[in-house]
Amino acid sequence: MDKRNFAFDKMNFILLAVGMFIVIVGFLLMTGPGSTDTAFEPDIFSARRIKVAPLVCFFGFVSMIYAVVRKPKS
């Protein structure tokens, strides 16, 4: 098969995988204990969960967009 028929090359798929991994890490950073009706959990408002994790997810989505838009070298 001719390589010119494919929209993505190997590097595009690698960049997509890296972007997806970054997004998954961002979502894992958002996880933690939640508050219940009887107990308040102050960790809900930690910097890791409301600042760092969304920023990591954002960079992951941006890298995935770049991987899709990137033109393969012929």
Predicted model as a PDB file, atoms N, CA, C, CB and O in Angstrom, pLDDT in the B-factor column:
MODEL        1                                                                  
ATOM      1  N   MET A   1       0.824  -1.188   0.000  1.00 54.00           N  
ATOM      2  CA  MET A   1       0.000   0.000   0.000  1.00 54.00           C  
ATOM      3  C   MET A   1       0.873   1.259   0.000  1.00 54.00           C  
ATOM      4  CB  MET A   1      -0.940  -0.006   1.209  1.00 54.00           C  
ATOM      5  O   MET A   1       1.958   1.273   0.581  1.00 54.00           O  
ATOM      6  N   ASP A   2       0.403   2.273  -0.635  1.00 57.00           N  
ATOM      7  CA  ASP A   2       1.163   3.512  -0.730  1.00 57.00           C  
ATOM      8  C   ASP A   2       0.939   4.356   0.518  1.00 57.00           C  
ATOM      9  CB  ASP A   2       0.766   4.300  -1.995  1.00 57.00           C  
ATOM     10  O   ASP A   2      -0.198   4.541   0.951  1.00 57.00           O  
ATOM     11  N   LYS A   3       2.025   4.868   1.099  1.00 56.00           N  
ATOM     12  CA  LYS A   3       1.920   5.652   2.332  1.00 56.00           C  
ATOM     13  C   LYS A   3       1.198   6.980   2.111  1.00 56.00           C  
ATOM     14  CB  LYS A   3       3.307   5.912   2.903  1.00 56.00           C  
ATOM     15  O   LYS A   3       0.658   7.541   3.064  1.00 56.00           O  
ATOM     16  N   ARG A   4       1.174   7.486   0.909  1.00 62.00           N  
ATOM     17  CA  ARG A   4       0.549   8.782   0.656  1.00 62.00           C  
ATOM     18  C   ARG A   4      -0.970   8.736   0.770  1.00 62.00           C  
ATOM     19  CB  ARG A   4       0.936   9.277  -0.714  1.00 62.00           C  
ATOM     20  O   ARG A   4      -1.609   9.789   0.782  1.00 62.00           O  
ATOM     21  N   ASN A   5      -1.562   7.561   0.854  1.00 72.00           N  
ATOM     22  CA  ASN A   5      -3.011   7.442   0.967  1.00 72.00           C  
ATOM     23  C   ASN A   5      -3.514   7.632   2.394  1.00 72.00           C  
ATOM     24  CB  ASN A   5      -3.452   6.100   0.456  1.00 72.00           C  
ATOM     25  O   ASN A   5      -4.715   7.804   2.603  1.00 72.00           O  
ATOM     26  N   PHE A   6      -2.630   7.605   3.367  1.00 76.00           N  
ATOM     27  CA  PHE A   6      -3.034   7.737   4.755  1.00 76.00           C  
ATOM     28  C   PHE A   6      -2.992   9.200   5.195  1.00 76.00           C  
ATOM     29  CB  PHE A   6      -2.136   6.883   5.655  1.00 76.00           C  
ATOM     30  O   PHE A   6      -2.108   9.955   4.791  1.00 76.00           O  
ATOM     31  N   ALA A   7      -3.951   9.586   6.020  1.00 81.00           N  
ATOM     32  CA  ALA A   7      -3.994  10.962   6.513  1.00 81.00           C  
ATOM     33  C   ALA A   7      -2.961  11.182   7.617  1.00 81.00           C  
ATOM     34  CB  ALA A   7      -5.398  11.301   7.030  1.00 81.00           C  
ATOM     35  O   ALA A   7      -2.421  12.280   7.750  1.00 81.00           O  
ATOM     36  N   PHE A   8      -2.683  10.140   8.410  1.00 85.00           N  
ATOM     37  CA  PHE A   8      -1.741  10.249   9.520  1.00 85.00           C  
ATOM     38  C   PHE A   8      -0.534   9.370   9.257  1.00 85.00           C  
ATOM     39  CB  PHE A   8      -2.410   9.861  10.853  1.00 85.00           C  
ATOM     40  O   PHE A   8      -0.614   8.359   8.559  1.00 85.00           O  
ATOM     41  N   ASP A   9       0.593   9.785   9.838  1.00 89.00           N  
ATOM     42  CA  ASP A   9       1.768   8.928   9.818  1.00 89.00           C  
ATOM     43  C   ASP A   9       2.024   8.429  11.243  1.00 89.00           C  
ATOM     44  CB  ASP A   9       3.014   9.690   9.250  1.00 89.00           C  
ATOM     45  O   ASP A   9       1.223   8.675  12.145  1.00 89.00           O  
ATOM     46  N   LYS A  10       3.124   7.741  11.436  1.00 91.00           N  
ATOM     47  CA  LYS A  10       3.429   7.154  12.738  1.00 91.00           C  
ATOM     48  C   LYS A  10       3.544   8.226  13.818  1.00 91.00           C  
ATOM     49  CB  LYS A  10       4.724   6.346  12.664  1.00 91.00           C  
ATOM     50  O   LYS A  10       3.096   8.023  14.947  1.00 91.00           O  
ATOM     51  N   MET A  11       4.142   9.364  13.475  1.00 92.00           N  
ATOM     52  CA  MET A  11       4.327  10.436  14.464  1.00 92.00           C  
ATOM     53  C   MET A  11       2.987  11.012  14.926  1.00 92.00           C  
ATOM     54  CB  MET A  11       5.200  11.555  13.877  1.00 92.00           C  
ATOM     55  O   MET A  11       2.842  11.366  16.096  1.00 92.00           O  
ATOM     56  N   ASN A  12       2.009  11.109  14.024  1.00 92.00           N  
ATOM     57  CA  ASN A  12       0.688  11.593  14.417  1.00 92.00           C  
ATOM     58  C   ASN A  12       0.066  10.684  15.472  1.00 92.00           C  
ATOM     59  CB  ASN A  12      -0.232  11.690  13.193  1.00 92.00           C  
ATOM     60  O   ASN A  12      -0.503  11.156  16.456  1.00 92.00           O  
ATOM     61  N   PHE A  13       0.181   9.384  15.257  1.00 94.00           N  
ATOM     62  CA  PHE A  13      -0.395   8.439  16.218  1.00 94.00           C  
ATOM     63  C   PHE A  13       0.343   8.477  17.555  1.00 94.00           C  
ATOM     64  CB  PHE A  13      -0.364   7.019  15.648  1.00 94.00           C  
ATOM     65  O   PHE A  13      -0.276   8.339  18.610  1.00 94.00           O  
ATOM     66  N   ILE A  14       1.648   8.662  17.517  1.00 96.00           N  
ATOM     67  CA  ILE A  14       2.413   8.779  18.757  1.00 96.00           C  
ATOM     68  C   ILE A  14       1.993  10.023  19.521  1.00 96.00           C  
ATOM     69  CB  ILE A  14       3.923   8.817  18.464  1.00 96.00           C  
ATOM     70  O   ILE A  14       1.803   9.976  20.737  1.00 96.00           O  
ATOM     71  N   LEU A  15       1.847  11.139  18.808  1.00 95.00           N  
ATOM     72  CA  LEU A  15       1.419  12.388  19.457  1.00 95.00           C  
ATOM     73  C   LEU A  15       0.008  12.263  20.015  1.00 95.00           C  
ATOM     74  CB  LEU A  15       1.486  13.560  18.465  1.00 95.00           C  
ATOM     75  O   LEU A  15      -0.274  12.791  21.090  1.00 95.00           O  
ATOM     76  N   LEU A  16      -0.882  11.577  19.308  1.00 96.00           N  
ATOM     77  CA  LEU A  16      -2.235  11.350  19.826  1.00 96.00           C  
ATOM     78  C   LEU A  16      -2.201  10.522  21.105  1.00 96.00           C  
ATOM     79  CB  LEU A  16      -3.104  10.650  18.770  1.00 96.00           C  
ATOM     80  O   LEU A  16      -2.922  10.818  22.058  1.00 96.00           O  
ATOM     81  N   ALA A  17      -1.369   9.490  21.130  1.00 97.00           N  
ATOM     82  CA  ALA A  17      -1.262   8.644  22.318  1.00 97.00           C  
ATOM     83  C   ALA A  17      -0.703   9.430  23.497  1.00 97.00           C  
ATOM     84  CB  ALA A  17      -0.377   7.425  22.030  1.00 97.00           C  
ATOM     85  O   ALA A  17      -1.181   9.287  24.623  1.00 97.00           O  
ATOM     86  N   VAL A  18       0.305  10.256  23.246  1.00 97.00           N  
ATOM     87  CA  VAL A  18       0.885  11.077  24.319  1.00 97.00           C  
ATOM     88  C   VAL A  18      -0.156  12.065  24.842  1.00 97.00           C  
ATOM     89  CB  VAL A  18       2.145  11.836  23.813  1.00 97.00           C  
ATOM     90  O   VAL A  18      -0.283  12.255  26.051  1.00 97.00           O  
ATOM     91  N   GLY A  19      -0.897  12.690  23.936  1.00 97.00           N  
ATOM     92  CA  GLY A  19      -1.950  13.620  24.353  1.00 97.00           C  
ATOM     93  C   GLY A  19      -3.016  12.943  25.176  1.00 97.00           C  
ATOM     94  O   GLY A  19      -3.471  13.495  26.178  1.00 97.00           O  
ATOM     95  N   MET A  20      -3.425  11.753  24.771  1.00 98.00           N  
ATOM     96  CA  MET A  20      -4.431  11.005  25.532  1.00 98.00           C  
ATOM     97  C   MET A  20      -3.899  10.633  26.914  1.00 98.00           C  
ATOM     98  CB  MET A  20      -4.853   9.736  24.768  1.00 98.00           C  
ATOM     99  O   MET A  20      -4.633  10.695  27.900  1.00 98.00           O  
ATOM    100  N   PHE A  21      -2.631  10.248  26.986  1.00 98.00           N  
ATOM    101  CA  PHE A  21      -2.021   9.924  28.275  1.00 98.00           C  
ATOM    102  C   PHE A  21      -2.013  11.151  29.189  1.00 98.00           C  
ATOM    103  CB  PHE A  21      -0.585   9.397  28.075  1.00 98.00           C  
ATOM    104  O   PHE A  21      -2.294  11.032  30.381  1.00 98.00           O  
ATOM    105  N   ILE A  22      -1.694  12.329  28.641  1.00 98.00           N  
ATOM    106  CA  ILE A  22      -1.683  13.560  29.436  1.00 98.00           C  
ATOM    107  C   ILE A  22      -3.080  13.879  29.953  1.00 98.00           C  
ATOM    108  CB  ILE A  22      -1.145  14.738  28.603  1.00 98.00           C  
ATOM    109  O   ILE A  22      -3.233  14.291  31.103  1.00 98.00           O  
ATOM    110  N   VAL A  23      -4.096  13.694  29.123  1.00 98.00           N  
ATOM    111  CA  VAL A  23      -5.480  13.938  29.554  1.00 98.00           C  
ATOM    112  C   VAL A  23      -5.867  12.972  30.675  1.00 98.00           C  
ATOM    113  CB  VAL A  23      -6.459  13.792  28.358  1.00 98.00           C  
ATOM    114  O   VAL A  23      -6.497  13.375  31.652  1.00 98.00           O  
ATOM    115  N   ILE A  24      -5.494  11.708  30.536  1.00 98.00           N  
ATOM    116  CA  ILE A  24      -5.812  10.723  31.579  1.00 98.00           C  
ATOM    117  C   ILE A  24      -5.121  11.090  32.891  1.00 98.00           C  
ATOM    118  CB  ILE A  24      -5.390   9.303  31.134  1.00 98.00           C  
ATOM    119  O   ILE A  24      -5.716  10.968  33.962  1.00 98.00           O  
ATOM    120  N   VAL A  25      -3.864  11.541  32.809  1.00 97.00           N  
ATOM    121  CA  VAL A  25      -3.158  11.979  34.021  1.00 97.00           C  
ATOM    122  C   VAL A  25      -3.884  13.164  34.655  1.00 97.00           C  
ATOM    123  CB  VAL A  25      -1.690  12.359  33.694  1.00 97.00           C  
ATOM    124  O   VAL A  25      -4.009  13.232  35.877  1.00 97.00           O  
ATOM    125  N   GLY A  26      -4.358  14.093  33.835  1.00 97.00           N  
ATOM    126  CA  GLY A  26      -5.103  15.237  34.359  1.00 97.00           C  
ATOM    127  C   GLY A  26      -6.364  14.816  35.086  1.00 97.00           C  
ATOM    128  O   GLY A  26      -6.676  15.342  36.155  1.00 97.00           O  
ATOM    129  N   PHE A  27      -7.093  13.865  34.509  1.00 97.00           N  
ATOM    130  CA  PHE A  27      -8.305  13.387  35.177  1.00 97.00           C  
ATOM    131  C   PHE A  27      -7.976  12.634  36.460  1.00 97.00           C  
ATOM    132  CB  PHE A  27      -9.106  12.488  34.240  1.00 97.00           C  
ATOM    133  O   PHE A  27      -8.711  12.729  37.442  1.00 97.00           O  
ATOM    134  N   LEU A  28      -6.883  11.894  36.455  1.00 96.00           N  
ATOM    135  CA  LEU A  28      -6.483  11.205  37.689  1.00 96.00           C  
ATOM    136  C   LEU A  28      -6.095  12.198  38.777  1.00 96.00           C  
ATOM    137  CB  LEU A  28      -5.315  10.252  37.415  1.00 96.00           C  
ATOM    138  O   LEU A  28      -6.327  11.946  39.960  1.00 96.00           O  
ATOM    139  N   LEU A  29      -5.501  13.333  38.381  1.00 95.00           N  
ATOM    140  CA  LEU A  29      -5.170  14.360  39.373  1.00 95.00           C  
ATOM    141  C   LEU A  29      -6.421  14.984  39.978  1.00 95.00           C  
ATOM    142  CB  LEU A  29      -4.306  15.447  38.740  1.00 95.00           C  
ATOM    143  O   LEU A  29      -6.378  15.489  41.100  1.00 95.00           O  
ATOM    144  N   MET A  30      -7.532  14.957  39.252  1.00 94.00           N  
ATOM    145  CA  MET A  30      -8.779  15.525  39.768  1.00 94.00           C  
ATOM    146  C   MET A  30      -9.472  14.611  40.774  1.00 94.00           C  
ATOM    147  CB  MET A  30      -9.721  15.820  38.622  1.00 94.00           C  
ATOM    148  O   MET A  30     -10.335  15.067  41.524  1.00 94.00           O  
ATOM    149  N   THR A  31      -9.113  13.344  40.801  1.00 92.00           N  
ATOM    150  CA  THR A  31      -9.810  12.416  41.683  1.00 92.00           C  
ATOM    151  C   THR A  31      -9.417  12.637  43.139  1.00 92.00           C  
ATOM    152  CB  THR A  31      -9.518  10.975  41.273  1.00 92.00           C  
ATOM    153  O   THR A  31      -8.359  13.192  43.438  1.00 92.00           O  
ATOM    154  N   GLY A  32     -10.268  12.203  44.009  1.00 85.00           N  
ATOM    155  CA  GLY A  32     -10.015  12.311  45.441  1.00 85.00           C  
ATOM    156  C   GLY A  32     -11.299  12.119  46.215  1.00 85.00           C  
ATOM    157  O   GLY A  32     -12.365  11.916  45.633  1.00 85.00           O  
ATOM    158  N   PRO A  33     -11.192  12.184  47.515  1.00 84.00           N  
ATOM    159  CA  PRO A  33     -12.405  11.986  48.323  1.00 84.00           C  
ATOM    160  C   PRO A  33     -13.375  13.141  48.143  1.00 84.00           C  
ATOM    161  CB  PRO A  33     -12.047  11.834  49.808  1.00 84.00           C  
ATOM    162  O   PRO A  33     -12.967  14.284  47.937  1.00 84.00           O  
ATOM    163  N   GLY A  34     -14.630  12.838  48.220  1.00 83.00           N  
ATOM    164  CA  GLY A  34     -15.664  13.855  48.113  1.00 83.00           C  
ATOM    165  C   GLY A  34     -16.316  14.112  49.454  1.00 83.00           C  
ATOM    166  O   GLY A  34     -16.145  13.341  50.398  1.00 83.00           O  
ATOM    167  N   SER A  35     -17.053  15.185  49.531  1.00 82.00           N  
ATOM    168  CA  SER A  35     -17.793  15.499  50.747  1.00 82.00           C  
ATOM    169  C   SER A  35     -19.074  14.682  50.794  1.00 82.00           C  
ATOM    170  CB  SER A  35     -18.109  17.006  50.825  1.00 82.00           C  
ATOM    171  O   SER A  35     -19.634  14.305  49.764  1.00 82.00           O  
ATOM    172  N   THR A  36     -19.512  14.425  51.987  1.00 85.00           N  
ATOM    173  CA  THR A  36     -20.777  13.730  52.199  1.00 85.00           C  
ATOM    174  C   THR A  36     -21.727  14.671  52.915  1.00 85.00           C  
ATOM    175  CB  THR A  36     -20.577  12.415  53.012  1.00 85.00           C  
ATOM    176  O   THR A  36     -21.376  15.812  53.216  1.00 85.00           O  
ATOM    177  N   ASP A  37     -22.930  14.189  53.185  1.00 85.00           N  
ATOM    178  CA  ASP A  37     -23.898  15.010  53.905  1.00 85.00           C  
ATOM    179  C   ASP A  37     -23.457  15.292  55.336  1.00 85.00           C  
ATOM    180  CB  ASP A  37     -25.252  14.332  53.911  1.00 85.00           C  
ATOM    181  O   ASP A  37     -23.827  16.316  55.911  1.00 85.00           O  
ATOM    182  N   THR A  38     -22.671  14.394  55.910  1.00 89.00           N  
ATOM    183  CA  THR A  38     -22.279  14.554  57.310  1.00 89.00           C  
ATOM    184  C   THR A  38     -20.870  15.094  57.489  1.00 89.00           C  
ATOM    185  CB  THR A  38     -22.395  13.243  58.016  1.00 89.00           C  
ATOM    186  O   THR A  38     -20.548  15.605  58.562  1.00 89.00           O  
ATOM    187  N   ALA A  39     -20.023  14.998  56.478  1.00 89.00           N  
ATOM    188  CA  ALA A  39     -18.631  15.438  56.636  1.00 89.00           C  
ATOM    189  C   ALA A  39     -18.192  16.268  55.434  1.00 89.00           C  
ATOM    190  CB  ALA A  39     -17.692  14.224  56.816  1.00 89.00           C  
ATOM    191  O   ALA A  39     -18.435  15.903  54.283  1.00 89.00           O  
ATOM    192  N   PHE A  40     -17.547  17.381  55.725  1.00 90.00           N  
ATOM    193  CA  PHE A  40     -17.002  18.243  54.672  1.00 90.00           C  
ATOM    194  C   PHE A  40     -15.546  17.879  54.418  1.00 90.00           C  
ATOM    195  CB  PHE A  40     -17.130  19.743  55.058  1.00 90.00           C  
ATOM    196  O   PHE A  40     -14.761  17.744  55.357  1.00 90.00           O  
ATOM    197  N   GLU A  41     -15.193  17.723  53.172  1.00 86.00           N  
ATOM    198  CA  GLU A  41     -13.816  17.386  52.801  1.00 86.00           C  
ATOM    199  C   GLU A  41     -13.173  18.625  52.163  1.00 86.00           C  
ATOM    200  CB  GLU A  41     -13.774  16.153  51.815  1.00 86.00           C  
ATOM    201  O   GLU A  41     -13.507  18.974  51.031  1.00 86.00           O  
ATOM    202  N   PRO A  42     -12.249  19.295  52.879  1.00 87.00           N  
ATOM    203  CA  PRO A  42     -11.643  20.519  52.323  1.00 87.00           C  
ATOM    204  C   PRO A  42     -10.719  20.252  51.128  1.00 87.00           C  
ATOM    205  CB  PRO A  42     -10.859  21.236  53.407  1.00 87.00           C  
ATOM    206  O   PRO A  42     -10.339  21.190  50.427  1.00 87.00           O  
ATOM    207  N   ASP A  43     -10.357  18.994  50.889  1.00 86.00           N  
ATOM    208  CA  ASP A  43      -9.486  18.667  49.759  1.00 86.00           C  
ATOM    209  C   ASP A  43     -10.166  18.943  48.415  1.00 86.00           C  
ATOM    210  CB  ASP A  43      -9.061  17.204  49.832  1.00 86.00           C  
ATOM    211  O   ASP A  43      -9.500  18.984  47.381  1.00 86.00           O  
ATOM    212  N   ILE A  44     -11.483  19.130  48.427  1.00 87.00           N  
ATOM    213  CA  ILE A  44     -12.198  19.450  47.189  1.00 87.00           C  
ATOM    214  C   ILE A  44     -11.645  20.736  46.581  1.00 87.00           C  
ATOM    215  CB  ILE A  44     -13.717  19.589  47.454  1.00 87.00           C  
ATOM    216  O   ILE A  44     -11.605  20.869  45.358  1.00 87.00           O  
ATOM    217  N   PHE A  45     -11.230  21.658  47.394  1.00 90.00           N  
ATOM    218  CA  PHE A  45     -10.747  22.951  46.912  1.00 90.00           C  
ATOM    219  C   PHE A  45      -9.228  23.052  46.887  1.00 90.00           C  
ATOM    220  CB  PHE A  45     -11.303  24.051  47.768  1.00 90.00           C  
ATOM    221  O   PHE A  45      -8.688  24.157  46.921  1.00 90.00           O  
ATOM    222  N   SER A  46      -8.527  21.921  46.829  1.00 91.00           N  
ATOM    223  CA  SER A  46      -7.060  21.955  46.781  1.00 91.00           C  
ATOM    224  C   SER A  46      -6.611  22.475  45.414  1.00 91.00           C  
ATOM    225  CB  SER A  46      -6.457  20.537  47.055  1.00 91.00           C  
ATOM    226  O   SER A  46      -7.327  22.348  44.421  1.00 91.00           O  
ATOM    227  N   ALA A  47      -5.429  23.055  45.385  1.00 92.00           N  
ATOM    228  CA  ALA A  47      -4.891  23.609  44.138  1.00 92.00           C  
ATOM    229  C   ALA A  47      -4.681  22.521  43.091  1.00 92.00           C  
ATOM    230  CB  ALA A  47      -3.570  24.336  44.406  1.00 92.00           C  
ATOM    231  O   ALA A  47      -4.818  22.771  41.894  1.00 92.00           O  
ATOM    232  N   ARG A  48      -4.355  21.334  43.536  1.00 93.00           N  
ATOM    233  CA  ARG A  48      -4.145  20.232  42.594  1.00 93.00           C  
ATOM    234  C   ARG A  48      -5.422  19.918  41.828  1.00 93.00           C  
ATOM    235  CB  ARG A  48      -3.656  18.981  43.332  1.00 93.00           C  
ATOM    236  O   ARG A  48      -5.375  19.649  40.627  1.00 93.00           O  
ATOM    237  N   ARG A  49      -6.557  19.950  42.508  1.00 93.00           N  
ATOM    238  CA  ARG A  49      -7.821  19.541  41.884  1.00 93.00           C  
ATOM    239  C   ARG A  49      -8.495  20.652  41.097  1.00 93.00           C  
ATOM    240  CB  ARG A  49      -8.766  19.042  42.935  1.00 93.00           C  
ATOM    241  O   ARG A  49      -9.220  20.362  40.145  1.00 93.00           O  
ATOM    242  N   ILE A  50      -8.285  21.922  41.459  1.00 94.00           N  
ATOM    243  CA  ILE A  50      -9.006  22.979  40.754  1.00 94.00           C  
ATOM    244  C   ILE A  50      -8.118  23.841  39.861  1.00 94.00           C  
ATOM    245  CB  ILE A  50      -9.701  23.855  41.746  1.00 94.00           C  
ATOM    246  O   ILE A  50      -8.632  24.648  39.086  1.00 94.00           O  
ATOM    247  N   LYS A  51      -6.797  23.689  39.951  1.00 96.00           N  
ATOM    248  CA  LYS A  51      -5.905  24.489  39.100  1.00 96.00           C  
ATOM    249  C   LYS A  51      -4.980  23.629  38.253  1.00 96.00           C  
ATOM    250  CB  LYS A  51      -5.078  25.429  39.952  1.00 96.00           C  
ATOM    251  O   LYS A  51      -4.917  23.801  37.036  1.00 96.00           O  
ATOM    252  N   VAL A  52      -4.266  22.711  38.880  1.00 96.00           N  
ATOM    253  CA  VAL A  52      -3.250  21.929  38.176  1.00 96.00           C  
ATOM    254  C   VAL A  52      -3.895  20.926  37.220  1.00 96.00           C  
ATOM    255  CB  VAL A  52      -2.348  21.198  39.180  1.00 96.00           C  
ATOM    256  O   VAL A  52      -3.522  20.862  36.048  1.00 96.00           O  
ATOM    257  N   ALA A  53      -4.848  20.151  37.703  1.00 96.00           N  
ATOM    258  CA  ALA A  53      -5.444  19.089  36.894  1.00 96.00           C  
ATOM    259  C   ALA A  53      -6.149  19.625  35.640  1.00 96.00           C  
ATOM    260  CB  ALA A  53      -6.431  18.299  37.735  1.00 96.00           C  
ATOM    261  O   ALA A  53      -5.939  19.076  34.559  1.00 96.00           O  
ATOM    262  N   PRO A  54      -6.974  20.672  35.739  1.00 97.00           N  
ATOM    263  CA  PRO A  54      -7.575  21.196  34.505  1.00 97.00           C  
ATOM    264  C   PRO A  54      -6.541  21.748  33.525  1.00 97.00           C  
ATOM    265  CB  PRO A  54      -8.573  22.283  34.843  1.00 97.00           C  
ATOM    266  O   PRO A  54      -6.724  21.646  32.312  1.00 97.00           O  
ATOM    267  N   LEU A  55      -5.466  22.325  34.036  1.00 98.00           N  
ATOM    268  CA  LEU A  55      -4.410  22.832  33.163  1.00 98.00           C  
ATOM    269  C   LEU A  55      -3.697  21.685  32.446  1.00 98.00           C  
ATOM    270  CB  LEU A  55      -3.401  23.662  33.970  1.00 98.00           C  
ATOM    271  O   LEU A  55      -3.380  21.794  31.262  1.00 98.00           O  
ATOM    272  N   VAL A  56      -3.447  20.596  33.156  1.00 98.00           N  
ATOM    273  CA  VAL A  56      -2.832  19.414  32.541  1.00 98.00           C  
ATOM    274  C   VAL A  56      -3.763  18.855  31.461  1.00 98.00           C  
ATOM    275  CB  VAL A  56      -2.522  18.325  33.617  1.00 98.00           C  
ATOM    276  O   VAL A  56      -3.305  18.515  30.371  1.00 98.00           O  
ATOM    277  N   CYS A  57      -5.054  18.756  31.751  1.00 98.00           N  
ATOM    278  CA  CYS A  57      -6.015  18.280  30.751  1.00 98.00           C  
ATOM    279  C   CYS A  57      -6.044  19.196  29.534  1.00 98.00           C  
ATOM    280  CB  CYS A  57      -7.418  18.178  31.362  1.00 98.00           C  
ATOM    281  O   CYS A  57      -6.104  18.720  28.400  1.00 98.00           O  
ATOM    282  N   PHE A  58      -6.003  20.490  29.759  1.00 98.00           N  
ATOM    283  CA  PHE A  58      -6.009  21.454  28.656  1.00 98.00           C  
ATOM    284  C   PHE A  58      -4.807  21.235  27.747  1.00 98.00           C  
ATOM    285  CB  PHE A  58      -6.011  22.895  29.196  1.00 98.00           C  
ATOM    286  O   PHE A  58      -4.957  21.198  26.525  1.00 98.00           O  
ATOM    287  N   PHE A  59      -3.615  21.090  28.324  1.00 98.00           N  
ATOM    288  CA  PHE A  59      -2.430  20.848  27.508  1.00 98.00           C  
ATOM    289  C   PHE A  59      -2.521  19.516  26.770  1.00 98.00           C  
ATOM    290  CB  PHE A  59      -1.179  20.877  28.375  1.00 98.00           C  
ATOM    291  O   PHE A  59      -2.024  19.390  25.651  1.00 98.00           O  
ATOM    292  N   GLY A  60      -3.150  18.527  27.388  1.00 97.00           N  
ATOM    293  CA  GLY A  60      -3.352  17.255  26.711  1.00 97.00           C  
ATOM    294  C   GLY A  60      -4.267  17.393  25.505  1.00 97.00           C  
ATOM    295  O   GLY A  60      -3.990  16.834  24.444  1.00 97.00           O  
ATOM    296  N   PHE A  61      -5.360  18.138  25.663  1.00 98.00           N  
ATOM    297  CA  PHE A  61      -6.278  18.347  24.538  1.00 98.00           C  
ATOM    298  C   PHE A  61      -5.616  19.172  23.432  1.00 98.00           C  
ATOM    299  CB  PHE A  61      -7.562  19.046  25.019  1.00 98.00           C  
ATOM    300  O   PHE A  61      -5.824  18.904  22.249  1.00 98.00           O  
ATOM    301  N   VAL A  62      -4.825  20.168  23.813  1.00 98.00           N  
ATOM    302  CA  VAL A  62      -4.118  20.976  22.808  1.00 98.00           C  
ATOM    303  C   VAL A  62      -3.125  20.109  22.036  1.00 98.00           C  
ATOM    304  CB  VAL A  62      -3.382  22.168  23.478  1.00 98.00           C  
ATOM    305  O   VAL A  62      -3.007  20.235  20.817  1.00 98.00           O  
ATOM    306  N   SER A  63      -2.418  19.239  22.736  1.00 97.00           N  
ATOM    307  CA  SER A  63      -1.467  18.370  22.035  1.00 97.00           C  
ATOM    308  C   SER A  63      -2.186  17.383  21.127  1.00 97.00           C  
ATOM    309  CB  SER A  63      -0.595  17.613  23.039  1.00 97.00           C  
ATOM    310  O   SER A  63      -1.659  17.031  20.071  1.00 97.00           O  
ATOM    311  N   MET A  64      -3.371  16.930  21.507  1.00 96.00           N  
ATOM    312  CA  MET A  64      -4.140  16.048  20.631  1.00 96.00           C  
ATOM    313  C   MET A  64      -4.631  16.798  19.392  1.00 96.00           C  
ATOM    314  CB  MET A  64      -5.331  15.448  21.391  1.00 96.00           C  
ATOM    315  O   MET A  64      -4.629  16.244  18.292  1.00 96.00           O  
ATOM    316  N   ILE A  65      -5.044  18.036  19.561  1.00 97.00           N  
ATOM    317  CA  ILE A  65      -5.455  18.849  18.411  1.00 97.00           C  
ATOM    318  C   ILE A  65      -4.277  19.051  17.469  1.00 97.00           C  
ATOM    319  CB  ILE A  65      -6.015  20.216  18.873  1.00 97.00           C  
ATOM    320  O   ILE A  65      -4.429  18.962  16.250  1.00 97.00           O  
ATOM    321  N   TYR A  66      -3.105  19.323  18.032  1.00 96.00           N  
ATOM    322  CA  TYR A  66      -1.912  19.475  17.195  1.00 96.00           C  
ATOM    323  C   TYR A  66      -1.612  18.187  16.436  1.00 96.00           C  
ATOM    324  CB  TYR A  66      -0.700  19.877  18.052  1.00 96.00           C  
ATOM    325  O   TYR A  66      -1.230  18.230  15.266  1.00 96.00           O  
ATOM    326  N   ALA A  67      -1.782  17.049  17.089  1.00 94.00           N  
ATOM    327  CA  ALA A  67      -1.495  15.766  16.433  1.00 94.00           C  
ATOM    328  C   ALA A  67      -2.440  15.531  15.255  1.00 94.00           C  
ATOM    329  CB  ALA A  67      -1.612  14.605  17.444  1.00 94.00           C  
ATOM    330  O   ALA A  67      -2.040  14.943  14.250  1.00 94.00           O  
ATOM    331  N   VAL A  68      -3.681  15.982  15.370  1.00 94.00           N  
ATOM    332  CA  VAL A  68      -4.636  15.804  14.287  1.00 94.00           C  
ATOM    333  C   VAL A  68      -4.353  16.786  13.145  1.00 94.00           C  
ATOM    334  CB  VAL A  68      -6.070  15.987  14.807  1.00 94.00           C  
ATOM    335  O   VAL A  68      -4.482  16.432  11.973  1.00 94.00           O  
ATOM    336  N   VAL A  69      -3.970  18.011  13.488  1.00 94.00           N  
ATOM    337  CA  VAL A  69      -3.769  19.050  12.476  1.00 94.00           C  
ATOM    338  C   VAL A  69      -2.410  18.906  11.781  1.00 94.00           C  
ATOM    339  CB  VAL A  69      -3.883  20.439  13.118  1.00 94.00           C  
ATOM    340  O   VAL A  69      -2.248  19.343  10.642  1.00 94.00           O  
ATOM    341  N   ARG A  70      -1.445  18.300  12.455  1.00 91.00           N  
ATOM    342  CA  ARG A  70      -0.089  18.174  11.921  1.00 91.00           C  
ATOM    343  C   ARG A  70      -0.092  17.453  10.582  1.00 91.00           C  
ATOM    344  CB  ARG A  70       0.809  17.432  12.912  1.00 91.00           C  
ATOM    345  O   ARG A  70      -0.703  16.394  10.437  1.00 91.00           O  
ATOM    346  N   LYS A  71       0.585  18.025   9.619  1.00 88.00           N  
ATOM    347  CA  LYS A  71       0.671  17.432   8.278  1.00 88.00           C  
ATOM    348  C   LYS A  71       1.836  16.456   8.239  1.00 88.00           C  
ATOM    349  CB  LYS A  71       0.838  18.530   7.183  1.00 88.00           C  
ATOM    350  O   LYS A  71       2.963  16.827   8.567  1.00 88.00           O  
ATOM    351  N   PRO A  72       1.581  15.221   7.845  1.00 82.00           N  
ATOM    352  CA  PRO A  72       2.683  14.246   7.758  1.00 82.00           C  
ATOM    353  C   PRO A  72       3.701  14.655   6.703  1.00 82.00           C  
ATOM    354  CB  PRO A  72       2.137  12.845   7.437  1.00 82.00           C  
ATOM    355  O   PRO A  72       3.354  15.207   5.659  1.00 82.00           O  
ATOM    356  N   LYS A  73       4.945  14.376   6.995  1.00 75.00           N  
ATOM    357  CA  LYS A  73       6.001  14.660   6.025  1.00 75.00           C  
ATOM    358  C   LYS A  73       5.996  13.556   4.971  1.00 75.00           C  
ATOM    359  CB  LYS A  73       7.402  14.766   6.722  1.00 75.00           C  
ATOM    360  O   LYS A  73       5.914  12.370   5.288  1.00 75.00           O  
ATOM    361  N   SER A  74       6.084  13.974   3.725  1.00 66.00           N  
ATOM    362  CA  SER A  74       6.020  12.976   2.654  1.00 66.00           C  
ATOM    363  C   SER A  74       7.380  12.603   2.123  1.00 66.00           C  
ATOM    364  CB  SER A  74       5.174  13.480   1.528  1.00 66.00           C  
ATOM    365  O   SER A  74       7.484  11.774   1.218  1.00 66.00           O  
TER     366      SER A  74                                                      
ENDMDL                                                                          
END                                                                             
